[in-house]
């Protein structure tokens, strides 16, 4: 279904969705949220330091900072992220005395996190079902004892959230590998793993190839399966600049997202005074959920047809000849693919796709951006390979203004992977690590998120450690994940704020409160800086400026060193405390182990940091064939039984990953609630339902396990027939652990086959 970007009704009383992102509502919301959490002075100071060369990196998403930062280099959701961490609220021992875990378990994620910052280590007391204060030494000793007691190092699971700094991530992987395991599940397994797998196969490197400056030169930007207005809001600044200079922006998304329709920059006084929003998308294609592979193949087909009509005028033959492999097989497969199948499975007409293809052919420099809308599907990897196929047809890789741009959701999720947080480490990395630290790292691959959950479910006695994040809420199959964690001998959560994962406890459980990204980290060697890597491979420093929420907090490196000393005893050849006291020593080690970090300590001092480089950007293809690789892919038949629709999970505008800042979703017209499901009006009518009715939602997978949520409110929304959407983590109980993307094992949270029926409870 294609749209000139004005929401056309599919009938019925819909929520009053916003027509544009940003503007006064964004400013108002930023001020409201920040003042509610932290004192005006404190928050003003913090916001003037976020994303600044001498400041700290926003704990939100991984959108890069411009070379010349503005005085207010943050978006509405960045302000919320900073305020959420800088909150005045504290979760003390008295709080835990008042609230047994069974009570906390009944509370919403928003309520739990709103209680504030954790201030001291807590150990779970099964008898009273409460957390009790624990000394740091006792907590480390317990972890040391449990890790030494496991019969196999692969009974240890080291989870990492994308907030973890490079220095902490490097030390964390060293701890796990020193122990003897590669079990490093991380939030990338839940989000862009499919991008990493596809890009590595196609162009030899699992990262995006563009830099922020490329957005100044692109004449077509395709945004597919991504909602930047909520999830990467500063990206709207680049899209607005591009639109104003005449570049085309094409959005492919089942949902009509205001941020892709129009934008009023809150820092542009003229626009704020006139209320004049800049139109963003010149073309908006509402493909079916999961229909992107078919849509992209249709675009490639039209491009090849155009080349056939005017040979030598459309394709970049020189690039294809000199830099690629597999073109002929790919082109033949595309030519043999029926338009009828393409239209049926994409939900878009040949004319829609021809329009996008003509935009592509008319453009010299093209960037394609994507996010979870593509990565959380069974066929995610071939879909992302089809993006690369499209880019290769006209040489849109490895030159200015063009390339692949997977936009990461967490501030350092890419950096953590670069630091070795992966269950599938490369041989070169392991041998270097062993050489630098004089031990033999394990070579047996470890477990990512879904495999770790299965292992913990099947076999009691694991030790699960989470460096940040909210594992119990972020993962699929919520009830089964909870049972997996409860089956552990010990669960350890290193966290800044109370969340759902603290209410799901192993036989033993610890909460270890750590410093936040915004806070000063001072050791015996003085103030410490950490580093992060954004979506575009820029590595830069981050130094917290706020006073710690509590004097008892410890940094992530200090916590890792405390655990290591408890496991290995103080006499270990690796001086963990020394590294935790002076992060420049960790960076020295990173420089010796990981290519691209030459003169790391010197270069991290440069304002804005340094570019890590990307071999594909230099057209040096480190693939098996030594060339960029075309690959054909069949269009999967995603047709569901007539009584089912395809449901996708998404964030509200007051949400960041599993962190819920508030209960509104301003852009989609939702106020004060999260138990809702967006459904096409005619699909509701077909089920005898109207907008506002209470419904039960049940998912249907081959494993036959009943998964159901009840009493949600149906909201009619401009979605294609057969498509629905709702929030995670509330809908994660519907996602089967066994339903994952081929080859990347990313849970398929964007394609949940469900039935929606009138609620039997409400
Ligand atoms: S765009 Fe992302 S990184 Fe930038 S301020 Fe907003 S949330 Fe933070």
Boltz pocket constraint, residues with backbone or C-beta under 6 A from the ligand:
constraints:
  - pocket:
      binder: B
      contacts: [[A, 58], [A, 59], [A, 60], [A, 61], [A, 62], [A, 63], [A, 64], [A, 73], [A, 74], [A, 75], [A, 76], [A, 77], [A, 78], [A, 79], [A, 81], [A, 231], [A, 232], [A, 233], [A, 234], [A, 235]]
      max_distance: 6.0
